[in-house]
Amino acid sequence: GSMLIFYSVTAGLSGLFLFTIPDRWGRVKSMKIFGGISLIAQFIIILIPNLYARQFGYALMGLCQLKNGVSYVWMFENVESPHKSTVCGLMNMFDTVSLAVVAIYFMYEPNWFYLEFSMSCLCAVSYIILMMVMPESAKWCLIKGNMEGALASFDRIAKINGSKARIPRDALFAEFIIAKNFELEVNQTNNQ
């Protein structure tokens, strides 16, 4: 019970006091920091069999819940409008599948340590790979006046998608593209 309280209180405090960090630091940096702290917290909870250590771990996990919101913002800024609901559903599917696997496992295996440890290791490896692949949000770069960063993000997305097309470095229309994309999203939302 106390661990859930620590988690809930720090998740609430995170939402109240840390919500502007992704807009200041960027999506990728925020994800790296909060995701890394969350992974450390998971290993503290698993590897240190002490009530105070686990309370501390759950408090850190709650504090790092900001990474979940940032991941959705990041995803919405990097995915075209017709695919946003699909990607959102896929992100939620990972939570659902992991909960189902854990529930089935606990029905037959009373020792939770190996499953928890292996799932945390898998999560850590997946997270590290994701951080190496995903570019910073081009919209965030443009909002911050970082045209070179935005163009690098567009290039990275094109490379991941297998496209050879690139936006020229002297292009002045990237801001126009982002503005038109935002305008289309607003119009689609208003038409629904």
Secondary structure, DSSP 8 states (H G I E B T S, - for coil): -HHHHHHHHHHHHHHHHSTTHHHHH-HHHHHHHHHHHHHHHHHHHHH---HHHHHHHHHHHHHTTHHHHHHHHHHHHHS-GGGHHHHHHHHHHHHHHHHHHHHHHHHH-S--HHHHHHHHHHHHHHHHHHHHH----HHHHHHTT-HHHHHHHHHHHHHHTT------TT-S-HHHHHHHHHHHHHHHHHH-
